[in-house]
């Protein structure tokens, strides 16, 4: 059973979304004994199954692909879950927007926060996968946390875009989740990025692939892909700027609810 901690901060808005993020998970897993560890168990099963399938097809060992899949899926799960949940952000929290002083920006932070908590559980699965796969344990795995933080900040404005687009065009609520699932196959999770050709082009044009490929490079190969790091930082900067600029539009949505 999840227990909601007491957050001590002078920022009342931060206390609200930190508390609500924990409460969301407590409600979601209220009838379970292991709470968010169910998400970690799902990640572990997907990594093991994917590694076995890829290993058999490529003629490599059954667990040879497990570390790469674990790193990639941990980042992809964070991205996809946040974007899928964004499609119902305003609808699910309509009562909060109408009856409280909580801001739309706080709702975005809350969504990011609860998914980062789940990521923290999934990160332990990544460590466990490295142990059981028989590979050396890379101390570079600690970089997974700051990469996830960077990814979370980069998601701020995409979450706003998804939430606003669904508000103005409700039909997108049924279209965007399958589109996100389709993007999974365009992101180098199950396949290794080639150095040329269409696969390379997909890597260059897919922002999610930048974060995922960078994390795999620094953790698995101890290589820093500087070009992707620069793109990530630029994307993060644009995301922060976009969130600030969209505050006026989000305030108008509150008035129309």
Secondary structure, DSSP 4 states (H G I P E B T S, - for coil): ---PPPP--S-HHHHHHHHHHHHHHHHHTTT-SSTTHHHHHHHHHHHHHHHHHHHHHHTS-TTTTHHHHHHHHHHHHHHHHHHHHHTTHHHHTHHHHHHS---HHHHHHHHHHHHHHHHHHHHHHHHHHHHHTT----GGGGHHHHHHHHHHHHHHHHHHHHHHHHHH-TTHHHHHHHHHHHHHHTSTTSSPPPSSSHHHHHHHH-HHHHHHHHHHHHHHS----HHHHHHHHHHHHHHHHHHHHTHHHHHHHHHH-
